[in-house]
Amino acid sequence: MRPISVLLIAGEPSGDRLGADLVRALRQVLLELELTPEPDVQPLRTALPPEFFGAGGPAMREAGVEIVSDPTAWATIGLFDVLRRLHLYHRAFRTLQDEARRRQPDLVIGIDSGGFNLRFAAAIRRHLRKRRDWFHPWRPVLVQYVSPQVWASRPGRAQLMEENLDLLLSILPFEPEWFARHAPRLTVRYVGHPLVDRWSETPAQPHRRNTSGPPRLALLPGSRPDEIRRHGPLLAETWNLLKQKWPGLQGRCAVPDRALAEALRQQGWPAEIPVDVGPARPVLEWADLALTKSGTITLECALADLPAVVFYKTAPPTYWLGRHLVHVRHLAMPNLLLGRPVYPELIQGQAEPRRLAAASVELWENAARREELHRALAEVRKRLGPPGASLRAARLLAGCLSRKPSGLPVELPLPVRSAWDPATATA
């Protein structure tokens, strides 16, 4: 009898951290898993610890995952940026596909990175359909952890997910209801947001907010090389403008790894702004105001109760295509969750230094607006769900293994309450 085997695929630094949290919880749950053997079914439970392998970065490696491919170092976003690295994605895809067929894991878990992971699940599903007989007993449970934003663009992908996935683990409260309407045969379970776990494990440091003078400014350019290339100079120029307004301004920057920090410095990053390498939380707890790219980091700003101005720049062709495919009014996740502009957003052509500086000054100097923003961020935090998302996800996955060959969980880990309807947020 072999140990339980799990293939995980994370293509970005944020997914790498999610994968590490999930692996720690899943290892604990699987080691405790007690299966009642049936007379005609070989039990899965063994005395051996579970094995984890796949694609990820340093966080998953530290959590005990055997990394056979690391796409986090060249993670990108947008069709045209992806095309420049297509050969790297193709190589990683083939490597993972070969490893999956050779090792035949019990679980295949895609973590975020929907463009890659949904294609991978479809390839595995095609492989399994061709070998549905007694001589090919491999029947993994195919799982996607963090849904691609099909409710914002290309909703037709929901049908592909319905065809190829056994389970979708959702981290946003409105998604189960949306999928119930658009892909009713897909099993969706809302587990809450994993970021809440990280912020609840240790209490936030007491934050002394400035009431006068310039703010302490967090500068958050992103976690991908292309984001650093586009956002680094933008933030540096914005900093220079804000220093003219506030000579005593203090700043700190956070990026997830040293290569990105070095890329910033090569672009002429201001020497007076230290660059922290690692989690953004220490910088967020220190700051009074943030200039942040859109994405998961905006939820971390909400968890830190931090006012922020959100921006994003991408390749012009990618932006043009996105304008025709994306059907929501907001990009920042707090704005999406509440369906209104909690954080100011400056996207593409609007994301230029003078506008970013002006939005930062206006937000900081308008005390009434900041108070309203803090009330909105408290509502965002409530909607992210209680702590324990990684453990709830792990228990659902263990339930899939205990119910094989069907592999589908039957209990909802959290009540499903729609907090936002994409239909009311379309442009």
KAQUIGI-V175321 format. One record per residue. N is the residue number from 1. SS is DSSP state (helix for helix, strand for strand, loop for the rest). Layout:
n=N ss=SS
n=N ss=SS
//
This chain:
n=1 ss=loop
n=2 ss=loop
n=3 ss=loop
n=4 ss=loop
n=5 ss=strand
n=6 ss=strand
n=7 ss=strand
n=8 ss=strand
n=9 ss=strand
n=10 ss=strand
n=11 ss=loop
n=12 ss=loop
n=13 ss=helix
n=14 ss=helix
n=15 ss=helix
n=16 ss=helix
n=17 ss=helix
n=18 ss=helix
n=19 ss=helix
n=20 ss=helix
n=21 ss=helix
n=22 ss=helix
n=23 ss=helix
n=24 ss=helix
n=25 ss=helix
n=26 ss=helix
n=27 ss=helix
n=28 ss=helix
n=29 ss=helix
n=30 ss=helix
n=31 ss=helix
n=32 ss=helix
n=33 ss=loop
n=34 ss=loop
n=35 ss=loop
n=36 ss=loop
n=37 ss=loop
n=38 ss=loop
n=39 ss=loop
n=40 ss=loop
n=41 ss=loop
n=42 ss=loop
n=43 ss=loop
n=44 ss=loop
n=45 ss=loop
n=46 ss=loop
n=47 ss=loop
n=48 ss=loop
n=49 ss=loop
n=50 ss=loop
n=51 ss=strand
n=52 ss=strand
n=53 ss=strand
n=54 ss=strand
n=55 ss=strand
n=56 ss=loop
n=57 ss=loop
n=58 ss=helix
n=59 ss=helix
n=60 ss=helix
n=61 ss=helix
n=62 ss=helix
n=63 ss=loop
n=64 ss=loop
n=65 ss=loop
n=66 ss=strand
n=67 ss=strand
n=68 ss=strand
n=69 ss=strand
n=70 ss=loop
n=71 ss=helix
n=72 ss=helix
n=73 ss=helix
n=74 ss=helix
n=75 ss=loop
n=76 ss=loop
n=77 ss=loop
n=78 ss=loop
n=79 ss=helix
n=80 ss=helix
n=81 ss=helix
n=82 ss=helix
n=83 ss=helix
n=84 ss=helix
n=85 ss=loop
n=86 ss=helix
n=87 ss=helix
n=88 ss=helix
n=89 ss=helix
n=90 ss=helix
n=91 ss=helix
n=92 ss=helix
n=93 ss=helix
n=94 ss=helix
n=95 ss=helix
n=96 ss=helix
n=97 ss=helix
n=98 ss=helix
n=99 ss=helix
n=100 ss=helix
n=101 ss=helix
n=102 ss=helix
n=103 ss=helix
n=104 ss=loop
n=105 ss=loop
n=106 ss=loop
n=107 ss=strand
n=108 ss=strand
n=109 ss=strand
n=110 ss=strand
n=111 ss=strand
n=112 ss=loop
n=113 ss=loop
n=114 ss=helix
n=115 ss=helix
n=116 ss=helix
n=117 ss=helix
n=118 ss=helix
n=119 ss=helix
n=120 ss=helix
n=121 ss=helix
n=122 ss=helix
n=123 ss=helix
n=124 ss=helix
n=125 ss=helix
n=126 ss=helix
n=127 ss=helix
n=128 ss=helix
n=129 ss=helix
n=130 ss=helix
n=131 ss=loop
n=132 ss=loop
n=133 ss=loop
n=134 ss=loop
n=135 ss=loop
n=136 ss=loop
n=137 ss=loop
n=138 ss=loop
n=139 ss=loop
n=140 ss=loop
n=141 ss=strand
n=142 ss=strand
n=143 ss=strand
n=144 ss=strand
n=145 ss=strand
n=146 ss=loop
n=147 ss=loop
n=148 ss=loop
n=149 ss=loop
n=150 ss=loop
n=151 ss=loop
n=152 ss=loop
n=153 ss=strand
n=154 ss=loop
n=155 ss=loop
n=156 ss=loop
n=157 ss=helix
n=158 ss=helix
n=159 ss=helix
n=160 ss=helix
n=161 ss=helix
n=162 ss=helix
n=163 ss=helix
n=164 ss=helix
n=165 ss=loop
n=166 ss=loop
n=167 ss=strand
n=168 ss=strand
n=169 ss=strand
n=170 ss=strand
n=171 ss=loop
n=172 ss=loop
n=173 ss=loop
n=174 ss=loop
n=175 ss=helix
n=176 ss=helix
n=177 ss=helix
n=178 ss=helix
n=179 ss=helix
n=180 ss=helix
n=181 ss=helix
n=182 ss=helix
n=183 ss=loop
n=184 ss=loop
n=185 ss=loop
n=186 ss=loop
n=187 ss=loop
n=188 ss=strand
n=189 ss=strand
n=190 ss=strand
n=191 ss=loop
n=192 ss=loop
n=193 ss=loop
n=194 ss=helix
n=195 ss=helix
n=196 ss=helix
n=197 ss=helix
n=198 ss=helix
n=199 ss=helix
n=200 ss=helix
n=201 ss=helix
n=202 ss=loop
n=203 ss=loop
n=204 ss=loop
n=205 ss=loop
n=206 ss=loop
n=207 ss=loop
n=208 ss=loop
n=209 ss=loop
n=210 ss=loop
n=211 ss=loop
n=212 ss=loop
n=213 ss=loop
n=214 ss=loop
n=215 ss=loop
n=216 ss=strand
n=217 ss=strand
n=218 ss=strand
n=219 ss=strand
n=220 ss=strand
n=221 ss=loop
n=222 ss=loop
n=223 ss=loop
n=224 ss=loop
n=225 ss=helix
n=226 ss=helix
n=227 ss=helix
n=228 ss=helix
n=229 ss=helix
n=230 ss=helix
n=231 ss=helix
n=232 ss=helix
n=233 ss=helix
n=234 ss=helix
n=235 ss=helix
n=236 ss=helix
n=237 ss=helix
n=238 ss=helix
n=239 ss=helix
n=240 ss=helix
n=241 ss=helix
n=242 ss=helix
n=243 ss=helix
n=244 ss=helix
n=245 ss=helix
n=246 ss=loop
n=247 ss=loop
n=248 ss=loop
n=249 ss=loop
n=250 ss=strand
n=251 ss=strand
n=252 ss=strand
n=253 ss=strand
n=254 ss=strand
n=255 ss=strand
n=256 ss=loop
n=257 ss=loop
n=258 ss=helix
n=259 ss=helix
n=260 ss=helix
n=261 ss=helix
n=262 ss=helix
n=263 ss=helix
n=264 ss=helix
n=265 ss=helix
n=266 ss=helix
n=267 ss=loop
n=268 ss=loop
n=269 ss=loop
n=270 ss=loop
n=271 ss=loop
n=272 ss=loop
n=273 ss=loop
n=274 ss=strand
n=275 ss=strand
n=276 ss=strand
n=277 ss=strand
n=278 ss=loop
n=279 ss=loop
n=280 ss=loop
n=281 ss=helix
n=282 ss=helix
n=283 ss=helix
n=284 ss=helix
n=285 ss=helix
n=286 ss=helix
n=287 ss=loop
n=288 ss=loop
n=289 ss=strand
n=290 ss=strand
n=291 ss=strand
n=292 ss=strand
n=293 ss=strand
n=294 ss=loop
n=295 ss=loop
n=296 ss=loop
n=297 ss=helix
n=298 ss=helix
n=299 ss=helix
n=300 ss=helix
n=301 ss=helix
n=302 ss=helix
n=303 ss=helix
n=304 ss=loop
n=305 ss=loop
n=306 ss=loop
n=307 ss=strand
n=308 ss=strand
n=309 ss=strand
n=310 ss=strand
n=311 ss=strand
n=312 ss=strand
n=313 ss=loop
n=314 ss=loop
n=315 ss=loop
n=316 ss=helix
n=317 ss=helix
n=318 ss=helix
n=319 ss=helix
n=320 ss=helix
n=321 ss=helix
n=322 ss=helix
n=323 ss=helix
n=324 ss=helix
n=325 ss=helix
n=326 ss=strand
n=327 ss=loop
n=328 ss=loop
n=329 ss=loop
n=330 ss=loop
n=331 ss=loop
n=332 ss=loop
n=333 ss=helix
n=334 ss=helix
n=335 ss=helix
n=336 ss=helix
n=337 ss=helix
n=338 ss=helix
n=339 ss=loop
n=340 ss=loop
n=341 ss=loop
n=342 ss=loop
n=343 ss=loop
n=344 ss=strand
n=345 ss=strand
n=346 ss=strand
n=347 ss=strand
n=348 ss=helix
n=349 ss=helix
n=350 ss=helix
n=351 ss=loop
n=352 ss=loop
n=353 ss=helix
n=354 ss=helix
n=355 ss=helix
n=356 ss=helix
n=357 ss=helix
n=358 ss=helix
n=359 ss=helix
n=360 ss=helix
n=361 ss=helix
n=362 ss=helix
n=363 ss=helix
n=364 ss=helix
n=365 ss=helix
n=366 ss=loop
n=367 ss=helix
n=368 ss=helix
n=369 ss=helix
n=370 ss=helix
n=371 ss=helix
n=372 ss=helix
n=373 ss=helix
n=374 ss=helix
n=375 ss=helix
n=376 ss=helix
n=377 ss=helix
n=378 ss=helix
n=379 ss=helix
n=380 ss=helix
n=381 ss=helix
n=382 ss=helix
n=383 ss=helix
n=384 ss=loop
n=385 ss=loop
n=386 ss=loop
n=387 ss=loop
n=388 ss=loop
n=389 ss=helix
n=390 ss=helix
n=391 ss=helix
n=392 ss=helix
n=393 ss=helix
n=394 ss=helix
n=395 ss=helix
n=396 ss=helix
n=397 ss=helix
n=398 ss=helix
n=399 ss=helix
n=400 ss=helix
n=401 ss=helix
n=402 ss=helix
n=403 ss=loop
n=404 ss=loop
n=405 ss=loop
n=406 ss=loop
n=407 ss=loop
n=408 ss=loop
n=409 ss=loop
n=410 ss=loop
n=411 ss=loop
n=412 ss=loop
n=413 ss=loop
n=414 ss=loop
n=415 ss=loop
n=416 ss=loop
n=417 ss=loop
n=418 ss=loop
n=419 ss=loop
n=420 ss=loop
n=421 ss=loop
n=422 ss=helix
n=423 ss=helix
n=424 ss=helix
n=425 ss=loop
n=426 ss=loop
n=427 ss=loop
//
